[in-house]
Amino acid sequence: MNLPRKPKDFWDDKETSPEDIRRGTANRAKVLAELIEHALTSDPLDSERVARWHKACLTGLSYVTGHESWLGTYRGSNHPDLKDMVVGVGGKKGTPPHRVKAEVEKFFSELQGRMIALAAAIEPDEDKSPEQLRQIAEVAGWAHGEWVRIHPFANGSGRTARLIANWVLSRFRLLPVVGIRPRPEHPYEPAAAASMHGDHSAITKFILQLLEDPPSTG
């Protein structure tokens, strides 16, 4: 049986036109501001909020034309295009569509548990020791890696994984140092590829290095 896959235009998601660059940049800035505002509360993160971030990041971009109903909608849902959609990275498939809902629910439950444990050990407003930075990066790396492994959206799973990682950092009053778009430079891609196989150590190391030596904004 031929399972539905992403059409090429939806996969070829480079923002090259002036309008796409302008709109994409504005979309992400708005989402990041909302993300930080939420992170500064004590409310848990959930699938509905991340779905809204996904939709807000992609709305209005040229390559989603005709696929607007995919935005903010998880694979495996009742959407006729997404119910059986398979996605993959580098030949490794994400979670089968019929299991996405359960794995997303498990993800947010475990993320909440990890955040509670982290908050019990680290005061958000205090200066962070190297060991505390490592502990926070470990949770951010796990969250990013598991979201990539699941790959719950038809497209945009990577950028939402980076948003989730930044949410973890922002909750502990750290800079959201993981670039959303374009994808961060090497060694990000091989680290994300390793996460597809369940190994999140490289992405954790990548995030920790960003925390220790934040990228220049100048």
Residue pairs with C-beta under 8 A, 6 or more apart in sequence:
3 84
3 85
3 86
4 81
4 82
4 84
4 85
4 86
5 85
5 86
5 87
6 85
6 87
6 154
6 155
7 67
9 63
9 65
10 63
10 64
10 67
10 70
10 154
10 155
11 155
12 63
13 61
13 63
13 155
13 156
15 21
15 24
15 61
15 181
17 62
19 62
20 61
20 62
20 63
23 60
23 61
24 57
24 61
24 181
27 56
27 57
27 58
27 59
27 60
27 61
28 57
28 180
28 181
30 56
31 53
31 56
31 57
31 163
32 163
32 166
32 176
32 180
34 53
34 56
35 53
35 163
35 166
35 167
35 170
35 176
36 170
36 176
38 45
38 49
38 167
39 167
39 168
39 170
39 171
40 170
40 171
40 173
44 108
44 111
44 112
44 115
45 108
45 111
45 112
45 164
45 167
46 108
47 74
47 104
47 105
47 108
50 160
50 163
50 164
51 72
51 73
51 74
52 72
53 160
53 163
54 71
54 72
54 153
54 156
54 160
55 71
55 72
57 156
57 159
57 160
57 163
57 180
57 181
58 64
58 71
58 155
58 156
59 68
59 71
64 70
64 71
67 81
67 154
69 79
69 81
70 79
70 81
70 82
70 153
70 154
70 155
73 79
73 82
73 153
74 82
74 100
74 101
74 104
74 152
74 153
75 82
75 85
75 87
75 94
75 97
75 100
75 151
75 152
75 153
75 154
76 82
76 83
76 85
76 96
76 97
76 98
76 99
76 100
76 101
77 83
77 101
81 154
82 97
82 154
83 97
84 97
85 97
85 154
86 93
86 94
86 96
86 97
87 93
87 94
87 151
87 154
87 155
87 157
88 94
88 151
88 196
89 148
89 151
89 192
89 193
89 196
90 193
90 196
92 193
92 196
92 197
94 149
94 150
94 151
94 152
94 157
94 196
95 103
95 149
95 150
95 151
95 152
100 150
100 152
103 150
103 152
104 150
104 152
107 143
107 146
107 147
107 150
110 146
111 139
111 143
111 164
114 139
114 142
114 143
115 139
115 168
115 171
118 135
118 136
118 139
118 172
119 171
121 132
121 135
122 128
122 132
122 135
122 136
122 172
124 171
124 172
124 173
125 173
128 136
128 172
128 174
130 212
133 174
133 208
133 211
133 212
134 208
136 168
136 169
136 172
136 174
136 211
137 204
137 205
137 207
137 208
137 211
138 204
139 168
140 165
140 166
140 168
140 169
140 178
140 204
140 207
141 165
141 200
141 201
141 203
141 204
141 205
141 206
141 207
141 208
142 200
142 204
143 161
143 164
143 165
143 168
144 161
144 162
144 164
144 165
144 178
144 192
144 195
144 200
144 203
144 207
145 161
145 192
145 194
145 195
145 198
145 199
145 200
145 203
145 204
146 195
146 200
147 157
147 160
147 161
147 164
148 157
148 158
148 161
148 192
148 195
148 196
148 203
149 195
149 196
149 197
149 198
150 157
151 157
151 196
153 160
158 183
158 192
159 180
159 181
161 192
162 178
162 179
162 180
162 184
163 180
165 178
165 207
166 176
166 177
166 178
166 180
167 176
169 175
169 176
169 177
169 178
169 207
169 211
170 176
174 211
175 211
175 214
177 207
177 210
177 211
177 214
177 215
178 184
178 207
178 210
179 215
183 189
184 206
187 202
187 206
188 203
188 206
190 202
191 202
191 203
191 205
191 206
192 203
194 200
194 201
194 202
194 203
195 202
195 203
